[in-house]
Amino acid sequence: MSREIPIIDLAPFRNGGPADRKPVAAEVARACETHGFLVVSGHGMPAAPGAALHDAGLRFFDLSLAEKLRVRRPRDDQNRGYIP
């Protein structure tokens, strides 16, 4: 089964009033409930920091396993850190 990842424009939420925000919030909720994730546009974030974050992520996953394990998740009930 193939499903498209929802792409949601946040500009109406950021720039509009309550009547503009409600449909965007409903779209985000629907995407989270049906897909578990989404892609956002119109967020107002400059492209450079996003590109730098993407590059840092790629560099991290290029590290050796031993290096990645230095930031391993501390406990199974914590949602932070590397999970091999």
PyMOL Python script that loads the backbone (N, CA, C, O; Angstrom):
from pymol import cmd

cmd.read_pdbstr("""\
ATOM      1  N   MET A   1       0.835  -1.165   0.000  1.00  0.00           N
ATOM      2  CA  MET A   1       0.000   0.000   0.000  1.00  0.00           C
ATOM      3  C   MET A   1       0.893   1.245   0.000  1.00  0.00           C
ATOM      4  O   MET A   1       1.830   1.338   0.793  1.00  0.00           O
ATOM      5  N   SER A   2       0.612   2.169  -0.859  1.00  0.00           N
ATOM      6  CA  SER A   2       1.387   3.398  -0.946  1.00  0.00           C
ATOM      7  C   SER A   2       0.492   4.582  -0.590  1.00  0.00           C
ATOM      8  O   SER A   2      -0.609   4.726  -1.120  1.00  0.00           O
ATOM      9  N   ARG A   3       0.981   5.421   0.312  1.00  0.00           N
ATOM     10  CA  ARG A   3       0.250   6.630   0.681  1.00  0.00           C
ATOM     11  C   ARG A   3       1.177   7.813   0.548  1.00  0.00           C
ATOM     12  O   ARG A   3       2.375   7.720   0.815  1.00  0.00           O
ATOM     13  N   GLU A   4       0.616   8.910   0.139  1.00  0.00           N
ATOM     14  CA  GLU A   4       1.393  10.137   0.026  1.00  0.00           C
ATOM     15  C   GLU A   4       1.517  10.788   1.396  1.00  0.00           C
ATOM     16  O   GLU A   4       0.577  10.776   2.189  1.00  0.00           O
ATOM     17  N   ILE A   5       2.679  11.351   1.661  1.00  0.00           N
ATOM     18  CA  ILE A   5       2.888  12.080   2.903  1.00  0.00           C
ATOM     19  C   ILE A   5       2.156  13.413   2.790  1.00  0.00           C
ATOM     20  O   ILE A   5       2.351  14.142   1.818  1.00  0.00           O
ATOM     21  N   PRO A   6       1.318  13.741   3.770  1.00  0.00           N
ATOM     22  CA  PRO A   6       0.606  15.019   3.705  1.00  0.00           C
ATOM     23  C   PRO A   6       1.575  16.194   3.806  1.00  0.00           C
ATOM     24  O   PRO A   6       2.479  16.191   4.642  1.00  0.00           O
ATOM     25  N   ILE A   7       1.384  17.190   2.959  1.00  0.00           N
ATOM     26  CA  ILE A   7       2.143  18.435   3.008  1.00  0.00           C
ATOM     27  C   ILE A   7       1.157  19.521   3.413  1.00  0.00           C
ATOM     28  O   ILE A   7       0.174  19.770   2.715  1.00  0.00           O
ATOM     29  N   ILE A   8       1.425  20.164   4.541  1.00  0.00           N
ATOM     30  CA  ILE A   8       0.488  21.135   5.090  1.00  0.00           C
ATOM     31  C   ILE A   8       1.146  22.512   5.151  1.00  0.00           C
ATOM     32  O   ILE A   8       2.236  22.676   5.698  1.00  0.00           O
ATOM     33  N   ASP A   9       0.465  23.481   4.585  1.00  0.00           N
ATOM     34  CA  ASP A   9       0.928  24.867   4.556  1.00  0.00           C
ATOM     35  C   ASP A   9       0.536  25.545   5.862  1.00  0.00           C
ATOM     36  O   ASP A   9      -0.651  25.679   6.158  1.00  0.00           O
ATOM     37  N   LEU A  10       1.523  25.972   6.646  1.00  0.00           N
ATOM     38  CA  LEU A  10       1.264  26.628   7.917  1.00  0.00           C
ATOM     39  C   LEU A  10       1.065  28.135   7.793  1.00  0.00           C
ATOM     40  O   LEU A  10       0.737  28.793   8.781  1.00  0.00           O
ATOM     41  N   ALA A  11       1.258  28.693   6.597  1.00  0.00           N
ATOM     42  CA  ALA A  11       1.149  30.144   6.431  1.00  0.00           C
ATOM     43  C   ALA A  11      -0.197  30.691   6.892  1.00  0.00           C
ATOM     44  O   ALA A  11      -0.213  31.718   7.571  1.00  0.00           O
ATOM     45  N   PRO A  12      -1.331  30.064   6.564  1.00  0.00           N
ATOM     46  CA  PRO A  12      -2.594  30.613   7.068  1.00  0.00           C
ATOM     47  C   PRO A  12      -2.678  30.606   8.596  1.00  0.00           C
ATOM     48  O   PRO A  12      -3.295  31.491   9.189  1.00  0.00           O
ATOM     49  N   PHE A  13      -2.064  29.619   9.226  1.00  0.00           N
ATOM     50  CA  PHE A  13      -2.055  29.560  10.687  1.00  0.00           C
ATOM     51  C   PHE A  13      -1.189  30.687  11.245  1.00  0.00           C
ATOM     52  O   PHE A  13      -1.574  31.361  12.200  1.00  0.00           O
ATOM     53  N   ARG A  14      -0.027  30.882  10.647  1.00  0.00           N
ATOM     54  CA  ARG A  14       0.912  31.894  11.124  1.00  0.00           C
ATOM     55  C   ARG A  14       0.412  33.304  10.883  1.00  0.00           C
ATOM     56  O   ARG A  14       0.618  34.187  11.716  1.00  0.00           O
ATOM     57  N   ASN A  15      -0.242  33.525   9.753  1.00  0.00           N
ATOM     58  CA  ASN A  15      -0.574  34.880   9.323  1.00  0.00           C
ATOM     59  C   ASN A  15      -2.041  35.252   9.498  1.00  0.00           C
ATOM     60  O   ASN A  15      -2.398  36.424   9.378  1.00  0.00           O
ATOM     61  N   GLY A  16      -2.883  34.283   9.775  1.00  0.00           N
ATOM     62  CA  GLY A  16      -4.314  34.557   9.834  1.00  0.00           C
ATOM     63  C   GLY A  16      -4.861  34.636  11.239  1.00  0.00           C
ATOM     64  O   GLY A  16      -4.128  34.609  12.227  1.00  0.00           O
ATOM     65  N   GLY A  17      -6.165  34.733  11.293  1.00  0.00           N
ATOM     66  CA  GLY A  17      -6.868  34.783  12.563  1.00  0.00           C
ATOM     67  C   GLY A  17      -7.407  33.412  12.925  1.00  0.00           C
ATOM     68  O   GLY A  17      -7.072  32.417  12.283  1.00  0.00           O
ATOM     69  N   PRO A  18      -8.247  33.361  13.960  1.00  0.00           N
ATOM     70  CA  PRO A  18      -8.797  32.076  14.427  1.00  0.00           C
ATOM     71  C   PRO A  18      -9.511  31.281  13.337  1.00  0.00           C
ATOM     72  O   PRO A  18      -9.403  30.055  13.295  1.00  0.00           O
ATOM     73  N   ALA A  19     -10.231  31.960  12.464  1.00  0.00           N
ATOM     74  CA  ALA A  19     -10.947  31.241  11.393  1.00  0.00           C
ATOM     75  C   ALA A  19      -9.980  30.596  10.411  1.00  0.00           C
ATOM     76  O   ALA A  19     -10.309  29.582   9.795  1.00  0.00           O
ATOM     77  N   ASP A  20      -8.795  31.170  10.259  1.00  0.00           N
ATOM     78  CA  ASP A  20      -7.782  30.608   9.361  1.00  0.00           C
ATOM     79  C   ASP A  20      -7.006  29.484  10.028  1.00  0.00           C
ATOM     80  O   ASP A  20      -6.540  28.562   9.358  1.00  0.00           O
ATOM     81  N   ARG A  21      -6.867  29.559  11.336  1.00  0.00           N
ATOM     82  CA  ARG A  21      -6.057  28.588  12.073  1.00  0.00           C
ATOM     83  C   ARG A  21      -6.767  27.256  12.255  1.00  0.00           C
ATOM     84  O   ARG A  21      -6.131  26.203  12.220  1.00  0.00           O
ATOM     85  N   LYS A  22      -8.056  27.294  12.447  1.00  0.00           N
ATOM     86  CA  LYS A  22      -8.792  26.063  12.744  1.00  0.00           C
ATOM     87  C   LYS A  22      -8.648  25.001  11.646  1.00  0.00           C
ATOM     88  O   LYS A  22      -8.386  23.844  11.976  1.00  0.00           O
ATOM     89  N   PRO A  23      -8.806  25.337  10.358  1.00  0.00           N
ATOM     90  CA  PRO A  23      -8.641  24.303   9.322  1.00  0.00           C
ATOM     91  C   PRO A  23      -7.216  23.736   9.254  1.00  0.00           C
ATOM     92  O   PRO A  23      -7.027  22.548   8.994  1.00  0.00           O
ATOM     93  N   VAL A  24      -6.222  24.593   9.490  1.00  0.00           N
ATOM     94  CA  VAL A  24      -4.833  24.118   9.472  1.00  0.00           C
ATOM     95  C   VAL A  24      -4.614  23.151  10.631  1.00  0.00           C
ATOM     96  O   VAL A  24      -4.003  22.096  10.458  1.00  0.00           O
ATOM     97  N   ALA A  25      -5.109  23.509  11.804  1.00  0.00           N
ATOM     98  CA  ALA A  25      -4.973  22.625  12.968  1.00  0.00           C
ATOM     99  C   ALA A  25      -5.666  21.293  12.706  1.00  0.00           C
ATOM    100  O   ALA A  25      -5.158  20.245  13.104  1.00  0.00           O
ATOM    101  N   ALA A  26      -6.816  21.321  12.044  1.00  0.00           N
ATOM    102  CA  ALA A  26      -7.534  20.086  11.724  1.00  0.00           C
ATOM    103  C   ALA A  26      -6.731  19.229  10.747  1.00  0.00           C
ATOM    104  O   ALA A  26      -6.706  18.005  10.873  1.00  0.00           O
ATOM    105  N   GLU A  27      -6.074  19.863   9.776  1.00  0.00           N
ATOM    106  CA  GLU A  27      -5.238  19.115   8.822  1.00  0.00           C
ATOM    107  C   GLU A  27      -4.064  18.446   9.535  1.00  0.00           C
ATOM    108  O   GLU A  27      -3.742  17.288   9.269  1.00  0.00           O
ATOM    109  N   VAL A  28      -3.429  19.190  10.444  1.00  0.00           N
ATOM    110  CA  VAL A  28      -2.297  18.632  11.197  1.00  0.00           C
ATOM    111  C   VAL A  28      -2.771  17.450  12.040  1.00  0.00           C
ATOM    112  O   VAL A  28      -2.122  16.404  12.068  1.00  0.00           O
ATOM    113  N   ALA A  29      -3.893  17.615  12.720  1.00  0.00           N
ATOM    114  CA  ALA A  29      -4.429  16.526  13.545  1.00  0.00           C
ATOM    115  C   ALA A  29      -4.736  15.301  12.698  1.00  0.00           C
ATOM    116  O   ALA A  29      -4.403  14.181  13.085  1.00  0.00           O
ATOM    117  N   ARG A  30      -5.366  15.501  11.549  1.00  0.00           N
ATOM    118  CA  ARG A  30      -5.716  14.389  10.659  1.00  0.00           C
ATOM    119  C   ARG A  30      -4.452  13.671  10.178  1.00  0.00           C
ATOM    120  O   ARG A  30      -4.411  12.441  10.143  1.00  0.00           O
ATOM    121  N   ALA A  31      -3.428  14.437   9.808  1.00  0.00           N
ATOM    122  CA  ALA A  31      -2.176  13.831   9.338  1.00  0.00           C
ATOM    123  C   ALA A  31      -1.522  13.013  10.447  1.00  0.00           C
ATOM    124  O   ALA A  31      -1.025  11.913  10.204  1.00  0.00           O
ATOM    125  N   CYS A  32      -1.524  13.547  11.653  1.00  0.00           N
ATOM    126  CA  CYS A  32      -0.913  12.829  12.778  1.00  0.00           C
ATOM    127  C   CYS A  32      -1.691  11.563  13.114  1.00  0.00           C
ATOM    128  O   CYS A  32      -1.101  10.535  13.449  1.00  0.00           O
ATOM    129  N   GLU A  33      -3.004  11.639  13.023  1.00  0.00           N
ATOM    130  CA  GLU A  33      -3.843  10.492  13.367  1.00  0.00           C
ATOM    131  C   GLU A  33      -3.815   9.403  12.298  1.00  0.00           C
ATOM    132  O   GLU A  33      -3.911   8.220  12.623  1.00  0.00           O
ATOM    133  N   THR A  34      -3.687   9.783  11.040  1.00  0.00           N
ATOM    134  CA  THR A  34      -3.758   8.788   9.964  1.00  0.00           C
ATOM    135  C   THR A  34      -2.398   8.335   9.456  1.00  0.00           C
ATOM    136  O   THR A  34      -2.243   7.184   9.048  1.00  0.00           O
ATOM    137  N   HIS A  35      -1.402   9.231   9.476  1.00  0.00           N
ATOM    138  CA  HIS A  35      -0.082   8.896   8.935  1.00  0.00           C
ATOM    139  C   HIS A  35       0.998   8.819  10.017  1.00  0.00           C
ATOM    140  O   HIS A  35       1.959   8.059   9.897  1.00  0.00           O
ATOM    141  N   GLY A  36       0.827   9.610  11.062  1.00  0.00           N
ATOM    142  CA  GLY A  36       1.844   9.652  12.102  1.00  0.00           C
ATOM    143  C   GLY A  36       2.918  10.678  11.860  1.00  0.00           C
ATOM    144  O   GLY A  36       3.780  10.882  12.715  1.00  0.00           O
ATOM    145  N   PHE A  37       2.889  11.326  10.724  1.00  0.00           N
ATOM    146  CA  PHE A  37       3.853  12.377  10.425  1.00  0.00           C
ATOM    147  C   PHE A  37       3.350  13.204   9.257  1.00  0.00           C
ATOM    148  O   PHE A  37       2.368  12.846   8.607  1.00  0.00           O
ATOM    149  N   LEU A  38       4.033  14.321   8.990  1.00  0.00           N
ATOM    150  CA  LEU A  38       3.645  15.216   7.909  1.00  0.00           C
ATOM    151  C   LEU A  38       4.835  16.070   7.514  1.00  0.00           C
ATOM    152  O   LEU A  38       5.845  16.119   8.217  1.00  0.00           O
ATOM    153  N   VAL A  39       4.703  16.732   6.397  1.00  0.00           N
ATOM    154  CA  VAL A  39       5.682  17.714   5.938  1.00  0.00           C
ATOM    155  C   VAL A  39       5.000  19.064   6.024  1.00  0.00           C
ATOM    156  O   VAL A  39       3.847  19.207   5.616  1.00  0.00           O
ATOM    157  N   VAL A  40       5.705  20.058   6.553  1.00  0.00           N
ATOM    158  CA  VAL A  40       5.112  21.386   6.639  1.00  0.00           C
ATOM    159  C   VAL A  40       5.798  22.343   5.674  1.00  0.00           C
ATOM    160  O   VAL A  40       7.006  22.269   5.450  1.00  0.00           O
ATOM    161  N   SER A  41       5.005  23.236   5.112  1.00  0.00           N
ATOM    162  CA  SER A  41       5.520  24.344   4.314  1.00  0.00           C
ATOM    163  C   SER A  41       4.950  25.615   4.922  1.00  0.00           C
ATOM    164  O   SER A  41       4.087  25.555   5.797  1.00  0.00           O
ATOM    165  N   GLY A  42       5.420  26.742   4.471  1.00  0.00           N
ATOM    166  CA  GLY A  42       4.914  28.007   4.983  1.00  0.00           C
ATOM    167  C   GLY A  42       5.200  28.221   6.450  1.00  0.00           C
ATOM    168  O   GLY A  42       4.467  28.941   7.129  1.00  0.00           O
ATOM    169  N   HIS A  43       6.270  27.598   6.954  1.00  0.00           N
ATOM    170  CA  HIS A  43       6.600  27.674   8.377  1.00  0.00           C
ATOM    171  C   HIS A  43       7.380  28.911   8.741  1.00  0.00           C
ATOM    172  O   HIS A  43       7.470  29.255   9.920  1.00  0.00           O
ATOM    173  N   GLY A  44       7.951  29.596   7.758  1.00  0.00           N
ATOM    174  CA  GLY A  44       8.694  30.815   8.016  1.00  0.00           C
ATOM    175  C   GLY A  44      10.149  30.621   8.384  1.00  0.00           C
ATOM    176  O   GLY A  44      10.868  31.596   8.607  1.00  0.00           O
ATOM    177  N   MET A  45      10.588  29.394   8.451  1.00  0.00           N
ATOM    178  CA  MET A  45      11.994  29.130   8.790  1.00  0.00           C
ATOM    179  C   MET A  45      12.854  29.352   7.561  1.00  0.00           C
ATOM    180  O   MET A  45      12.536  28.835   6.489  1.00  0.00           O
ATOM    181  N   PRO A  46      13.948  30.117   7.690  1.00  0.00           N
ATOM    182  CA  PRO A  46      14.839  30.293   6.553  1.00  0.00           C
ATOM    183  C   PRO A  46      15.428  28.947   6.103  1.00  0.00           C
ATOM    184  O   PRO A  46      15.568  28.025   6.908  1.00  0.00           O
ATOM    185  N   ALA A  47      15.761  28.846   4.842  1.00  0.00           N
ATOM    186  CA  ALA A  47      16.258  27.583   4.288  1.00  0.00           C
ATOM    187  C   ALA A  47      17.625  27.184   4.854  1.00  0.00           C
ATOM    188  O   ALA A  47      17.889  25.995   5.029  1.00  0.00           O
ATOM    189  N   ALA A  48      18.492  28.151   5.140  1.00  0.00           N
ATOM    190  CA  ALA A  48      19.866  27.832   5.563  1.00  0.00           C
ATOM    191  C   ALA A  48      19.933  26.997   6.838  1.00  0.00           C
ATOM    192  O   ALA A  48      20.647  25.994   6.845  1.00  0.00           O
ATOM    193  N   PRO A  49      19.231  27.350   7.922  1.00  0.00           N
ATOM    194  CA  PRO A  49      19.315  26.498   9.112  1.00  0.00           C
ATOM    195  C   PRO A  49      18.768  25.090   8.867  1.00  0.00           C
ATOM    196  O   PRO A  49      19.297  24.120   9.410  1.00  0.00           O
ATOM    197  N   GLY A  50      17.728  24.973   8.066  1.00  0.00           N
ATOM    198  CA  GLY A  50      17.184  23.652   7.757  1.00  0.00           C
ATOM    199  C   GLY A  50      18.181  22.808   6.988  1.00  0.00           C
ATOM    200  O   GLY A  50      18.330  21.615   7.251  1.00  0.00           O
ATOM    201  N   ALA A  51      18.863  23.430   6.036  1.00  0.00           N
ATOM    202  CA  ALA A  51      19.877  22.710   5.261  1.00  0.00           C
ATOM    203  C   ALA A  51      21.041  22.301   6.152  1.00  0.00           C
ATOM    204  O   ALA A  51      21.571  21.198   6.014  1.00  0.00           O
ATOM    205  N   ALA A  52      21.443  23.180   7.067  1.00  0.00           N
ATOM    206  CA  ALA A  52      22.542  22.858   7.984  1.00  0.00           C
ATOM    207  C   ALA A  52      22.148  21.694   8.896  1.00  0.00           C
ATOM    208  O   ALA A  52      22.966  20.815   9.169  1.00  0.00           O
ATOM    209  N   LEU A  53      20.907  21.686   9.365  1.00  0.00           N
ATOM    210  CA  LEU A  53      20.429  20.585  10.213  1.00  0.00           C
ATOM    211  C   LEU A  53      20.417  19.274   9.440  1.00  0.00           C
ATOM    212  O   LEU A  53      20.826  18.238   9.965  1.00  0.00           O
ATOM    213  N   HIS A  54      19.954  19.314   8.201  1.00  0.00           N
ATOM    214  CA  HIS A  54      19.937  18.119   7.349  1.00  0.00           C
ATOM    215  C   HIS A  54      21.353  17.589   7.153  1.00  0.00           C
ATOM    216  O   HIS A  54      21.592  16.388   7.278  1.00  0.00           O
ATOM    217  N   ASP A  55      22.286  18.480   6.849  1.00  0.00           N
ATOM    218  CA  ASP A  55      23.684  18.075   6.647  1.00  0.00           C
ATOM    219  C   ASP A  55      24.275  17.466   7.921  1.00  0.00           C
ATOM    220  O   ASP A  55      25.005  16.477   7.855  1.00  0.00           O
ATOM    221  N   ALA A  56      23.960  18.056   9.082  1.00  0.00           N
ATOM    222  CA  ALA A  56      24.464  17.518  10.351  1.00  0.00           C
ATOM    223  C   ALA A  56      23.922  16.110  10.584  1.00  0.00           C
ATOM    224  O   ALA A  56      24.643  15.233  11.059  1.00  0.00           O
ATOM    225  N   GLY A  57      22.655  15.898  10.249  1.00  0.00           N
ATOM    226  CA  GLY A  57      22.072  14.564  10.397  1.00  0.00           C
ATOM    227  C   GLY A  57      22.769  13.545   9.516  1.00  0.00           C
ATOM    228  O   GLY A  57      23.064  12.433   9.956  1.00  0.00           O
ATOM    229  N   LEU A  58      23.033  13.924   8.269  1.00  0.00           N
ATOM    230  CA  LEU A  58      23.734  13.013   7.363  1.00  0.00           C
ATOM    231  C   LEU A  58      25.139  12.693   7.874  1.00  0.00           C
ATOM    232  O   LEU A  58      25.589  11.549   7.809  1.00  0.00           O
ATOM    233  N   ARG A  59      25.824  13.720   8.382  1.00  0.00           N
ATOM    234  CA  ARG A  59      27.181  13.484   8.917  1.00  0.00           C
ATOM    235  C   ARG A  59      27.128  12.554  10.133  1.00  0.00           C
ATOM    236  O   ARG A  59      27.998  11.700  10.304  1.00  0.00           O
ATOM    237  N   PHE A  60      26.097  12.725  10.981  1.00  0.00           N
ATOM    238  CA  PHE A  60      25.980  11.857  12.153  1.00  0.00           C
ATOM    239  C   PHE A  60      25.839  10.401  11.725  1.00  0.00           C
ATOM    240  O   PHE A  60      26.525   9.532  12.264  1.00  0.00           O
ATOM    241  N   PHE A  61      24.966  10.123  10.771  1.00  0.00           N
ATOM    242  CA  PHE A  61      24.730   8.736  10.384  1.00  0.00           C
ATOM    243  C   PHE A  61      25.880   8.149   9.567  1.00  0.00           C
ATOM    244  O   PHE A  61      25.927   6.939   9.344  1.00  0.00           O
ATOM    245  N   ASP A  62      26.795   8.988   9.124  1.00  0.00           N
ATOM    246  CA  ASP A  62      28.012   8.497   8.481  1.00  0.00           C
ATOM    247  C   ASP A  62      29.076   8.089   9.496  1.00  0.00           C
ATOM    248  O   ASP A  62      30.069   7.462   9.126  1.00  0.00           O
ATOM    249  N   LEU A  63      28.885   8.435  10.774  1.00  0.00           N
ATOM    250  CA  LEU A  63      29.859   8.077  11.807  1.00  0.00           C
ATOM    251  C   LEU A  63      29.889   6.563  12.014  1.00  0.00           C
ATOM    252  O   LEU A  63      28.972   5.847  11.612  1.00  0.00           O
ATOM    253  N   SER A  64      30.946   6.101  12.640  1.00  0.00           N
ATOM    254  CA  SER A  64      31.038   4.671  12.973  1.00  0.00           C
ATOM    255  C   SER A  64      30.005   4.344  14.050  1.00  0.00           C
ATOM    256  O   SER A  64      29.536   5.229  14.766  1.00  0.00           O
ATOM    257  N   LEU A  65      29.662   3.076  14.151  1.00  0.00           N
ATOM    258  CA  LEU A  65      28.706   2.648  15.170  1.00  0.00           C
ATOM    259  C   LEU A  65      29.209   3.018  16.563  1.00  0.00           C
ATOM    260  O   LEU A  65      28.431   3.471  17.403  1.00  0.00           O
ATOM    261  N   ALA A  66      30.490   2.831  16.811  1.00  0.00           N
ATOM    262  CA  ALA A  66      31.055   3.152  18.127  1.00  0.00           C
ATOM    263  C   ALA A  66      30.838   4.626  18.477  1.00  0.00           C
ATOM    264  O   ALA A  66      30.515   4.959  19.617  1.00  0.00           O
ATOM    265  N   GLU A  67      31.018   5.498  17.495  1.00  0.00           N
ATOM    266  CA  GLU A  67      30.820   6.926  17.748  1.00  0.00           C
ATOM    267  C   GLU A  67      29.342   7.241  17.993  1.00  0.00           C
ATOM    268  O   GLU A  67      29.016   8.030  18.879  1.00  0.00           O
ATOM    269  N   LYS A  68      28.455   6.633  17.219  1.00  0.00           N
ATOM    270  CA  LYS A  68      27.019   6.881  17.411  1.00  0.00           C
ATOM    271  C   LYS A  68      26.552   6.360  18.763  1.00  0.00           C
ATOM    272  O   LYS A  68      25.682   6.965  19.389  1.00  0.00           O
ATOM    273  N   LEU A  69      27.116   5.249  19.223  1.00  0.00           N
ATOM    274  CA  LEU A  69      26.713   4.672  20.502  1.00  0.00           C
ATOM    275  C   LEU A  69      27.096   5.549  21.686  1.00  0.00           C
ATOM    276  O   LEU A  69      26.593   5.347  22.791  1.00  0.00           O
ATOM    277  N   ARG A  70      27.975   6.515  21.474  1.00  0.00           N
ATOM    278  CA  ARG A  70      28.333   7.450  22.549  1.00  0.00           C
ATOM    279  C   ARG A  70      27.130   8.299  22.955  1.00  0.00           C
ATOM    280  O   ARG A  70      27.093   8.830  24.065  1.00  0.00           O
ATOM    281  N   VAL A  71      26.158   8.428  22.076  1.00  0.00           N
ATOM    282  CA  VAL A  71      24.946   9.204  22.385  1.00  0.00           C
ATOM    283  C   VAL A  71      23.713   8.298  22.362  1.00  0.00           C
ATOM    284  O   VAL A  71      22.612   8.727  22.016  1.00  0.00           O
ATOM    285  N   ARG A  72      23.927   7.044  22.737  1.00  0.00           N
ATOM    286  CA  ARG A  72      22.841   6.060  22.763  1.00  0.00           C
ATOM    287  C   ARG A  72      21.744   6.490  23.739  1.00  0.00           C
ATOM    288  O   ARG A  72      22.009   7.172  24.729  1.00  0.00           O
ATOM    289  N   ARG A  73      20.530   6.087  23.447  1.00  0.00           N
ATOM    290  CA  ARG A  73      19.389   6.377  24.314  1.00  0.00           C
ATOM    291  C   ARG A  73      19.698   5.843  25.712  1.00  0.00           C
ATOM    292  O   ARG A  73      20.051   4.673  25.862  1.00  0.00           O
ATOM    293  N   PRO A  74      19.567   6.697  26.747  1.00  0.00           N
ATOM    294  CA  PRO A  74      19.943   6.275  28.098  1.00  0.00           C
ATOM    295  C   PRO A  74      19.113   5.105  28.630  1.00  0.00           C
ATOM    296  O   PRO A  74      19.658   4.184  29.237  1.00  0.00           O
ATOM    297  N   ARG A  75      17.813   5.139  28.405  1.00  0.00           N
ATOM    298  CA  ARG A  75      16.927   4.069  28.887  1.00  0.00           C
ATOM    299  C   ARG A  75      15.855   3.829  27.836  1.00  0.00           C
ATOM    300  O   ARG A  75      15.576   4.701  27.012  1.00  0.00           O
ATOM    301  N   ASP A  76      15.258   2.650  27.867  1.00  0.00           N
ATOM    302  CA  ASP A  76      14.224   2.316  26.883  1.00  0.00           C
ATOM    303  C   ASP A  76      12.997   3.212  26.963  1.00  0.00           C
ATOM    304  O   ASP A  76      12.280   3.363  25.974  1.00  0.00           O
ATOM    305  N   ASP A  77      12.743   3.810  28.127  1.00  0.00           N
ATOM    306  CA  ASP A  77      11.559   4.654  28.265  1.00  0.00           C
ATOM    307  C   ASP A  77      11.843   6.129  27.969  1.00  0.00           C
ATOM    308  O   ASP A  77      10.990   6.983  28.211  1.00  0.00           O
ATOM    309  N   GLN A  78      13.025   6.430  27.453  1.00  0.00           N
ATOM    310  CA  GLN A  78      13.383   7.808  27.098  1.00  0.00           C
ATOM    311  C   GLN A  78      13.469   7.922  25.578  1.00  0.00           C
ATOM    312  O   GLN A  78      14.053   7.072  24.907  1.00  0.00           O
ATOM    313  N   ASN A  79      12.890   8.964  25.065  1.00  0.00           N
ATOM    314  CA  ASN A  79      12.868   9.159  23.616  1.00  0.00           C
ATOM    315  C   ASN A  79      13.890  10.216  23.195  1.00  0.00           C
ATOM    316  O   ASN A  79      13.548  11.248  22.617  1.00  0.00           O
ATOM    317  N   ARG A  80      15.112   9.933  23.494  1.00  0.00           N
ATOM    318  CA  ARG A  80      16.204  10.789  23.017  1.00  0.00           C
ATOM    319  C   ARG A  80      17.430   9.903  22.873  1.00  0.00           C
ATOM    320  O   ARG A  80      17.542   8.860  23.518  1.00  0.00           O
ATOM    321  N   GLY A  81      18.340  10.333  22.019  1.00  0.00           N
ATOM    322  CA  GLY A  81      19.559   9.581  21.818  1.00  0.00           C
ATOM    323  C   GLY A  81      19.464   8.636  20.640  1.00  0.00           C
ATOM    324  O   GLY A  81      18.394   8.430  20.068  1.00  0.00           O
ATOM    325  N   TYR A  82      20.589   8.074  20.295  1.00  0.00           N
ATOM    326  CA  TYR A  82      20.694   7.155  19.152  1.00  0.00           C
ATOM    327  C   TYR A  82      20.134   5.790  19.522  1.00  0.00           C
ATOM    328  O   TYR A  82      20.409   5.273  20.605  1.00  0.00           O
ATOM    329  N   ILE A  83      19.365   5.221  18.644  1.00  0.00           N
ATOM    330  CA  ILE A  83      18.823   3.866  18.819  1.00  0.00           C
ATOM    331  C   ILE A  83      19.346   3.018  17.676  1.00  0.00           C
ATOM    332  O   ILE A  83      18.923   3.202  16.534  1.00  0.00           O
ATOM    333  N   PRO A  84      20.269   2.078  17.958  1.00  0.00           N
ATOM    334  CA  PRO A  84      20.846   1.281  16.873  1.00  0.00           C
ATOM    335  C   PRO A  84      19.816   0.327  16.260  1.00  0.00           C
ATOM    336  O   PRO A  84      20.138  -0.416  15.333  1.00  0.00           O
TER     337      PRO A  84
END
""", "prot")
cmd.dss("prot")
cmd.show_as("cartoon", "prot")
cmd.util.cbc("prot")
cmd.orient("prot")
